[in-house]
Amino acid sequence: MFQNEPERRAALAAAGGTLASRLLGVARDVLLAYLLGPGADVFLAAFRIPNLFRRLLAEGALGLGHLAVFAEAAARQGQEAALGLSRDLSRVLVLLSPPLLLLLGLAAPALVLLTAPGLAPDSARRAAFLLSCCLPYLPLCLLAGIALSRRACLGNLVPQALAPPVFNLCFLGAGLTALGLSSSPGASELFLCLGVSLAGAAQLALAGYPAAGGPAAFRRALARKEARSALARIPLAALGASAYQLQVLAGTCLASFLAGGSISALYFAERLLEFPLGLAGVSVGLLALPRLAERTSRQNREALIRGVSLSAFLSLPAAAGLAGLALPLSRLFFGQGAYSPEDARLTALCLAAYAPALPAMCADRTLLTALAALGGTRTVSLAAAPSLAASILAALPGAFFLGAPGIALGLTCGAWVHTALLLRALRQKGLDAGPAARRCLPYLPPALGMALLLFFLPLPLEDKGPLAASLAVMIAACALAWIGLFRLARNEDALALTALFLPRGPR
């Protein structure tokens, strides 16, 4: 998969940044559960909105919309013209940011009502206030998202890979400050909101946002037809690329009508899912972005097949591990402080229901990148609506009969519907992912066997030290056995993965 040493180093940077982000994200959510417990429902109802914008703007989805615009301009006029268009687009966004911030501030109560209509009136007012405190993050991450995507299209993946760790570090710093001051839950929520806003400034600094260029540059950018056209296209692509996040938002809405702690259980289960999702989905899709930006058919097909196959090689054993170890993982990470063992058990049930969605979500990143490079902005946005509808239709009866785990099952159905729609769209554009799917079939039986084995293994749930040691040994043993088994079989994905850590010698 890695054709030269610079590409291998870029892969390591992307994987390393994603790994750091996921580790920090787990630490962030462990701290959140410790500080707020199931009472985190109110904060999470507010945090879902800036978190959605974070995914849309600063950490990838906006990048897919920008990729479509950048690739088209580069193919038509050359790379310098594409860079100029990207900078003019950033200037237009600078002018739009203040009114956007004001509009969202006024709409905060309505947004909370839309995303968590089941909250009690006092909780809804508190959530709207907390959302207003987080709003400065939104224009900052909007500007950072364009700058990060521009650098990624040029092959510099490091800043975009580091953007999520930077966010999590700011959030963690705010939470640790609240913990150190022994703050009340209300004060802790304010500290966390401050951390979110500071994270936007940090991500913009990481992106290396270029000089604005003075009033004349802003007037030229506003007058440029291509910049206005790009501004209309990018939100559609970014929205379509965030289908799963929209489904999660719908799940939060449904969970707000259930018993207290349901929103928190879904959120913490999703956060455990995010760890392998980042490594197997986001990092693989990010690696494919510069190659797909060149828009040649041969490279598109090769990058698509390799990306889907490698993400399946990584995500299927991860999904098996999450399903088989759902209860031990939930008890280890969240079963302390204000979060009780019963709360952790509900989180485990949600995690087991979420786990089958992981391979679909991981493949989506590469599929979305390929569609964006082919100019499929409208196709990407249209695929989001039926998958969202499928999630809601499946989650409604699930919530009625099973509670929060039923919502998680509905979201899993929606994730696979979205993947199927993206595969069909690629076939219509002449890119068939069938060979990649066939390469993934041998991974299914051993993944199912692993899930069953891990589920029936006895573990010391009550003692955190032995539990952590047992989980670490089992996860490491399963990972080594998985890679070793397929490497012995000369599997291409296993060989590509191990080649990532083995630099090529001189020829």
Secondary structure, 3 states (H helix, E strand, C coil): CCCCHHHHHHHHHHHHHHHHHHHHHHHHHHHHHHHHHHHHHHHHHHHHHHHHHHHHHHCCHHHHHHHHHHHHHHHHHCHHHHHHHHHHHHHHHHHHHHHHHHHHHHCHHHHHHHHCCCCCHHHHHHHHHHHHHHCCHHHHHHHHHHHHHHHHHCCCCHHHHHHHHHHHHHHHHHHHHHHHCCCCHHHHHHHHHHHHHHHHHHHHHHHCCCCCCHHHHHHHHHHCHHHHHHHHHHHHHHHHHCHHHHHHHHHHHHHCCCCCCHHHHHHHHHHHHHHHHHHHHHHHHHHHHHHHCCCCHHHHHHHHHHHHHHHHHHHHHHHHHHHHCHHHHHHHHHCCCCCCHHHHHHHHHHHHHHHHHHHHHHHHHHHHHHHHHCCCHHHHHHHHHHHHHHHHHHHHHHHHHHCHHHHHHHHHHHHHHHHHHHHHHHHHCCCCCHHHHHHHHHHHHHHHHHHHHHHHCCCCCCCHHHHHHHHHHHHHHHHHHHHHHHHHCCCHHHHHHHHCCCCCCCC
